[in-house]
Amino acid sequence: MPAQWTGEIIGKMHLNNITAKELSAQLGYNPKYVSTVFNGHRNPKKAEQKFRQALDELIQQKSKTNGGT
């Protein structure tokens, strides 16, 4: 069963128009590996911290590109 934090990440990705492919690239991971983490088949150490940080970086990048603050 997937951890609650994965659902939070996916929701935040959806709200910010970020794809799993974009997140995978930011993390430097294969998209299939990211999918296994999201689906609860893998639970690597510090995954939540890494995924959240990568997502926050992507959101900042997108806001800069779209003229946000």
A tleap script that builds the chain and sets N, CA, C and O, in Angstrom:
source leaprc.protein.ff14SB
mol = sequence {
  NMET PRO ALA GLN TRP THR GLY GLU ILE ILE
  GLY LYS MET HIE LEU ASN ASN ILE THR ALA
  LYS GLU LEU SER ALA GLN LEU GLY TYR ASN
  PRO LYS TYR VAL SER THR VAL PHE ASN GLY
  HIE ARG ASN PRO LYS LYS ALA GLU GLN LYS
  PHE ARG GLN ALA LEU ASP GLU LEU ILE GLN
  GLN LYS SER LYS THR ASN GLY GLY CTHR
}
set mol.1.N position { 0.844 -1.176 0.000 }
set mol.1.CA position { 0.000 0.000 0.000 }
set mol.1.C position { 0.900 1.254 0.000 }
set mol.1.O position { 1.858 1.329 0.770 }
set mol.2.N position { 0.596 2.212 -0.845 }
set mol.2.CA position { 1.404 3.430 -0.907 }
set mol.2.C position { 1.319 4.241 0.389 }
set mol.2.O position { 0.293 4.260 1.068 }
set mol.3.N position { 2.414 4.897 0.704 }
set mol.3.CA position { 2.453 5.765 1.883 }
set mol.3.C position { 1.620 7.020 1.615 }
set mol.3.O position { 1.400 7.402 0.466 }
set mol.4.N position { 1.169 7.645 2.685 }
set mol.4.CA position { 0.329 8.838 2.540 }
set mol.4.C position { 1.079 9.966 1.840 }
set mol.4.O position { 0.485 10.729 1.078 }
set mol.5.N position { 2.380 10.074 2.093 }
set mol.5.CA position { 3.131 11.177 1.500 }
set mol.5.C position { 3.158 11.094 -0.028 }
set mol.5.O position { 3.247 12.120 -0.702 }
set mol.6.N position { 3.081 9.879 -0.576 }
set mol.6.CA position { 3.092 9.774 -2.042 }
set mol.6.C position { 1.829 10.395 -2.629 }
set mol.6.O position { 1.884 11.045 -3.673 }
set mol.7.N position { 0.705 10.200 -1.969 }
set mol.7.CA position { -0.541 10.823 -2.420 }
set mol.7.C position { -0.472 12.338 -2.349 }
set mol.7.O position { -0.985 13.038 -3.221 }
set mol.8.N position { 0.175 12.839 -1.290 }
set mol.8.CA position { 0.336 14.288 -1.149 }
set mol.8.C position { 1.213 14.846 -2.268 }
set mol.8.O position { 0.930 15.908 -2.822 }
set mol.9.N position { 2.273 14.122 -2.588 }
set mol.9.CA position { 3.177 14.556 -3.667 }
set mol.9.C position { 2.428 14.564 -5.001 }
set mol.9.O position { 2.515 15.529 -5.760 }
set mol.10.N position { 1.698 13.495 -5.280 }
set mol.10.CA position { 0.972 13.396 -6.548 }
set mol.10.C position { -0.071 14.515 -6.651 }
set mol.10.O position { -0.245 15.102 -7.719 }
set mol.11.N position { -0.757 14.809 -5.554 }
set mol.11.CA position { -1.728 15.904 -5.552 }
set mol.11.C position { -1.066 17.237 -5.833 }
set mol.11.O position { -1.582 18.043 -6.608 }
set mol.12.N position { 0.075 17.471 -5.207 }
set mol.12.CA position { 0.811 18.722 -5.407 }
set mol.12.C position { 1.325 18.817 -6.848 }
set mol.12.O position { 1.344 19.896 -7.439 }
set mol.13.N position { 1.737 17.683 -7.398 }
set mol.13.CA position { 2.181 17.652 -8.793 }
set mol.13.C position { 1.028 18.062 -9.709 }
set mol.13.O position { 1.203 18.867 -10.624 }
set mol.14.N position { -0.134 17.504 -9.451 }
set mol.14.CA position { -1.314 17.792 -10.265 }
set mol.14.C position { -1.665 19.277 -10.209 }
set mol.14.O position { -1.936 19.899 -11.236 }
set mol.15.N position { -1.657 19.837 -9.005 }
set mol.15.CA position { -2.005 21.255 -8.838 }
set mol.15.C position { -1.020 22.192 -9.526 }
set mol.15.O position { -1.375 23.306 -9.912 }
set mol.16.N position { 0.221 21.731 -9.676 }
set mol.16.CA position { 1.261 22.570 -10.268 }
set mol.16.C position { 1.641 22.147 -11.686 }
set mol.16.O position { 2.648 22.603 -12.228 }
set mol.17.N position { 0.828 21.273 -12.283 }
set mol.17.CA position { 1.054 20.806 -13.659 }
set mol.17.C position { 2.459 20.249 -13.866 }
set mol.17.O position { 3.145 20.604 -14.824 }
set mol.18.N position { 2.873 19.379 -12.963 }
set mol.18.CA position { 4.173 18.730 -13.064 }
set mol.18.C position { 3.941 17.243 -13.288 }
set mol.18.O position { 3.185 16.603 -12.557 }
set mol.19.N position { 4.595 16.705 -14.301 }
set mol.19.CA position { 4.420 15.296 -14.633 }
set mol.19.C position { 5.400 14.429 -13.847 }
set mol.19.O position { 6.403 14.912 -13.322 }
set mol.20.N position { 5.087 13.158 -13.781 }
set mol.20.CA position { 5.981 12.206 -13.127 }
set mol.20.C position { 7.310 12.139 -13.880 }
set mol.20.O position { 8.363 11.910 -13.284 }
set mol.21.N position { 7.247 12.337 -15.174 }
set mol.21.CA position { 8.470 12.332 -15.989 }
set mol.21.C position { 9.377 13.501 -15.605 }
set mol.21.O position { 10.594 13.347 -15.500 }
set mol.22.N position { 8.771 14.667 -15.400 }
set mol.22.CA position { 9.541 15.841 -14.982 }
set mol.22.C position { 10.152 15.619 -13.597 }
set mol.22.O position { 11.311 15.961 -13.361 }
set mol.23.N position { 9.369 15.049 -12.690 }
set mol.23.CA position { 9.873 14.777 -11.346 }
set mol.23.C position { 11.006 13.749 -11.401 }
set mol.23.O position { 12.011 13.885 -10.703 }
set mol.24.N position { 10.836 12.739 -12.224 }
set mol.24.CA position { 11.872 11.715 -12.375 }
set mol.24.C position { 13.183 12.333 -12.848 }
set mol.24.O position { 14.256 12.026 -12.329 }
set mol.25.N position { 13.075 13.203 -13.836 }
set mol.25.CA position { 14.274 13.864 -14.362 }
set mol.25.C position { 14.931 14.726 -13.289 }
set mol.25.O position { 16.156 14.747 -13.176 }
set mol.26.N position { 14.132 15.432 -12.506 }
set mol.26.CA position { 14.665 16.286 -11.440 }
set mol.26.C position { 15.377 15.437 -10.387 }
set mol.26.O position { 16.407 15.840 -9.848 }
set mol.27.N position { 14.826 14.274 -10.105 }
set mol.27.CA position { 15.421 13.372 -9.122 }
set mol.27.C position { 16.636 12.627 -9.681 }
set mol.27.O position { 17.503 12.182 -8.929 }
set mol.28.N position { 16.685 12.497 -11.007 }
set mol.28.CA position { 17.740 11.706 -11.629 }
set mol.28.C position { 17.429 10.217 -11.583 }
set mol.28.O position { 18.333 9.384 -11.638 }
set mol.29.N position { 16.139 9.885 -11.481 }
set mol.29.CA position { 15.689 8.491 -11.408 }
set mol.29.C position { 14.930 8.126 -12.679 }
set mol.29.O position { 14.420 8.989 -13.393 }
set mol.30.N position { 14.872 6.837 -12.934 }
set mol.30.CA position { 14.076 6.313 -14.037 }
set mol.30.C position { 12.589 6.489 -13.687 }
set mol.30.O position { 12.188 6.234 -12.552 }
set mol.31.N position { 11.771 6.924 -14.660 }
set mol.31.CA position { 10.337 7.087 -14.384 }
set mol.31.C position { 9.664 5.819 -13.844 }
set mol.31.O position { 8.742 5.909 -13.034 }
set mol.32.N position { 10.114 4.651 -14.282 }
set mol.32.CA position { 9.524 3.406 -13.777 }
set mol.32.C position { 9.833 3.215 -12.296 }
set mol.32.O position { 9.000 2.709 -11.544 }
set mol.33.N position { 11.019 3.616 -11.881 }
set mol.33.CA position { 11.382 3.520 -10.462 }
set mol.33.C position { 10.506 4.453 -9.627 }
set mol.33.O position { 10.013 4.066 -8.568 }
set mol.34.N position { 10.317 5.679 -10.109 }
set mol.34.CA position { 9.459 6.637 -9.400 }
set mol.34.C position { 8.045 6.068 -9.275 }
set mol.34.O position { 7.400 6.214 -8.236 }
set mol.35.N position { 7.581 5.436 -10.314 }
set mol.35.CA position { 6.261 4.814 -10.290 }
set mol.35.C position { 6.176 3.720 -9.223 }
set mol.35.O position { 5.165 3.609 -8.530 }
set mol.36.N position { 7.232 2.914 -9.088 }
set mol.36.CA position { 7.203 1.850 -8.073 }
set mol.36.C position { 7.173 2.438 -6.669 }
set mol.36.O position { 6.556 1.866 -5.771 }
set mol.37.N position { 7.836 3.582 -6.473 }
set mol.37.CA position { 7.790 4.250 -5.169 }
set mol.37.C position { 6.381 4.795 -4.924 }
set mol.37.O position { 5.815 4.611 -3.847 }
set mol.38.N position { 5.823 5.466 -5.933 }
set mol.38.CA position { 4.466 6.019 -5.790 }
set mol.38.C position { 3.437 4.933 -5.504 }
set mol.38.O position { 2.482 5.162 -4.762 }
set mol.39.N position { 3.624 3.759 -6.085 }
set mol.39.CA position { 2.659 2.674 -5.918 }
set mol.39.C position { 2.912 1.816 -4.686 }
set mol.39.O position { 2.195 0.846 -4.443 }
set mol.40.N position { 3.940 2.176 -3.901 }
set mol.40.CA position { 4.196 1.476 -2.652 }
set mol.40.C position { 4.969 0.186 -2.784 }
set mol.40.O position { 5.050 -0.581 -1.825 }
set mol.41.N position { 5.547 -0.078 -3.957 }
set mol.41.CA position { 6.306 -1.311 -4.146 }
set mol.41.C position { 7.743 -1.162 -3.661 }
set mol.41.O position { 8.432 -2.155 -3.428 }
set mol.42.N position { 8.188 0.072 -3.511 }
set mol.42.CA position { 9.513 0.365 -2.972 }
set mol.42.C position { 9.362 1.480 -1.947 }
set mol.42.O position { 8.515 2.363 -2.085 }
set mol.43.N position { 10.195 1.421 -0.923 }
set mol.43.CA position { 10.166 2.452 0.107 }
set mol.43.C position { 11.604 2.768 0.524 }
set mol.43.O position { 12.028 2.411 1.624 }
set mol.44.N position { 12.352 3.438 -0.356 }
set mol.44.CA position { 13.755 3.721 -0.046 }
set mol.44.C position { 13.893 4.728 1.094 }
set mol.44.O position { 13.002 5.541 1.340 }
set mol.45.N position { 15.027 4.651 1.779 }
set mol.45.CA position { 15.293 5.586 2.872 }
set mol.45.C position { 15.337 7.009 2.337 }
set mol.45.O position { 15.854 7.263 1.249 }
set mol.46.N position { 14.799 7.910 3.098 }
set mol.46.CA position { 14.786 9.340 2.786 }
set mol.46.C position { 14.084 9.673 1.465 }
set mol.46.O position { 14.282 10.758 0.917 }
set mol.47.N position { 13.275 8.759 0.957 }
set mol.47.CA position { 12.576 9.001 -0.306 }
set mol.47.C position { 11.637 10.189 -0.188 }
set mol.47.O position { 11.592 11.041 -1.074 }
set mol.48.N position { 10.888 10.246 0.903 }
set mol.48.CA position { 9.935 11.342 1.059 }
set mol.48.C position { 10.649 12.686 0.999 }
set mol.48.O position { 10.197 13.598 0.306 }
set mol.49.N position { 11.743 12.814 1.710 }
set mol.49.CA position { 12.504 14.064 1.733 }
set mol.49.C position { 13.024 14.413 0.333 }
set mol.49.O position { 12.928 15.564 -0.094 }
set mol.50.N position { 13.567 13.436 -0.372 }
set mol.50.CA position { 14.110 13.679 -1.715 }
set mol.50.C position { 13.019 14.074 -2.701 }
set mol.50.O position { 13.196 15.001 -3.492 }
set mol.51.N position { 11.904 13.377 -2.654 }
set mol.51.CA position { 10.809 13.649 -3.581 }
set mol.51.C position { 10.215 15.034 -3.318 }
set mol.51.O position { 9.951 15.792 -4.252 }
set mol.52.N position { 10.011 15.352 -2.052 }
set mol.52.CA position { 9.446 16.668 -1.708 }
set mol.52.C position { 10.385 17.798 -2.132 }
set mol.52.O position { 9.937 18.814 -2.664 }
set mol.53.N position { 11.671 17.622 -1.898 }
set mol.53.CA position { 12.644 18.651 -2.269 }
set mol.53.C position { 12.682 18.838 -3.787 }
set mol.53.O position { 12.693 19.970 -4.272 }
set mol.54.N position { 12.703 17.744 -4.530 }
set mol.54.CA position { 12.738 17.826 -5.991 }
set mol.54.C position { 11.472 18.500 -6.517 }
set mol.54.O position { 11.536 19.309 -7.442 }
set mol.55.N position { 10.328 18.167 -5.931 }
set mol.55.CA position { 9.073 18.775 -6.366 }
set mol.55.C position { 9.068 20.271 -6.074 }
set mol.55.O position { 8.650 21.066 -6.916 }
set mol.56.N position { 9.526 20.656 -4.898 }
set mol.56.CA position { 9.581 22.079 -4.555 }
set mol.56.C position { 10.498 22.843 -5.507 }
set mol.56.O position { 10.193 23.971 -5.895 }
set mol.57.N position { 11.619 22.232 -5.882 }
set mol.57.CA position { 12.531 22.862 -6.838 }
set mol.57.C position { 11.854 23.045 -8.197 }
set mol.57.O position { 11.995 24.089 -8.832 }
set mol.58.N position { 11.127 22.030 -8.631 }
set mol.58.CA position { 10.413 22.132 -9.914 }
set mol.58.C position { 9.356 23.228 -9.874 }
set mol.58.O position { 9.192 23.971 -10.841 }
set mol.59.N position { 8.646 23.330 -8.770 }
set mol.59.CA position { 7.611 24.361 -8.633 }
set mol.59.C position { 8.249 25.743 -8.701 }
set mol.59.O position { 7.720 26.643 -9.352 }
set mol.60.N position { 9.379 25.910 -8.031 }
set mol.60.CA position { 10.087 27.194 -8.082 }
set mol.60.C position { 10.544 27.516 -9.498 }
set mol.60.O position { 10.405 28.652 -9.952 }
set mol.61.N position { 11.085 26.530 -10.196 }
set mol.61.CA position { 11.534 26.728 -11.577 }
set mol.61.C position { 10.375 27.149 -12.465 }
set mol.61.O position { 10.501 28.070 -13.272 }
set mol.62.N position { 9.235 26.463 -12.311 }
set mol.62.CA position { 8.072 26.786 -13.147 }
set mol.62.C position { 7.528 28.180 -12.841 }
set mol.62.O position { 7.094 28.891 -13.748 }
set mol.63.N position { 7.550 28.571 -11.569 }
set mol.63.CA position { 7.025 29.895 -11.234 }
set mol.63.C position { 7.930 30.985 -11.797 }
set mol.63.O position { 7.441 32.043 -12.194 }
set mol.64.N position { 9.227 30.751 -11.841 }
set mol.64.CA position { 10.157 31.709 -12.430 }
set mol.64.C position { 9.945 31.818 -13.940 }
set mol.64.O position { 9.971 32.910 -14.508 }
set mol.65.N position { 9.735 30.664 -14.576 }
set mol.65.CA position { 9.543 30.653 -16.034 }
set mol.65.C position { 8.211 31.272 -16.431 }
set mol.65.O position { 8.091 31.867 -17.502 }
set mol.66.N position { 7.212 31.132 -15.567 }
set mol.66.CA position { 5.886 31.657 -15.878 }
set mol.66.C position { 5.672 33.073 -15.339 }
set mol.66.O position { 4.546 33.570 -15.329 }
set mol.67.N position { 6.742 33.715 -14.897 }
set mol.67.CA position { 6.623 35.099 -14.443 }
set mol.67.C position { 6.103 35.263 -13.044 }
set mol.67.O position { 5.712 36.362 -12.653 }
set mol.68.N position { 6.090 34.180 -12.272 }
set mol.68.CA position { 5.628 34.257 -10.888 }
set mol.68.C position { 6.720 34.790 -9.991 }
set mol.68.O position { 7.815 35.115 -10.449 }
set mol.69.N position { 6.417 34.877 -8.719 }
set mol.69.CA position { 7.413 35.368 -7.770 }
set mol.69.C position { 8.226 34.257 -7.174 }
set mol.69.O position { 9.110 34.509 -6.355 }
savepdb mol mol.pdb
quit
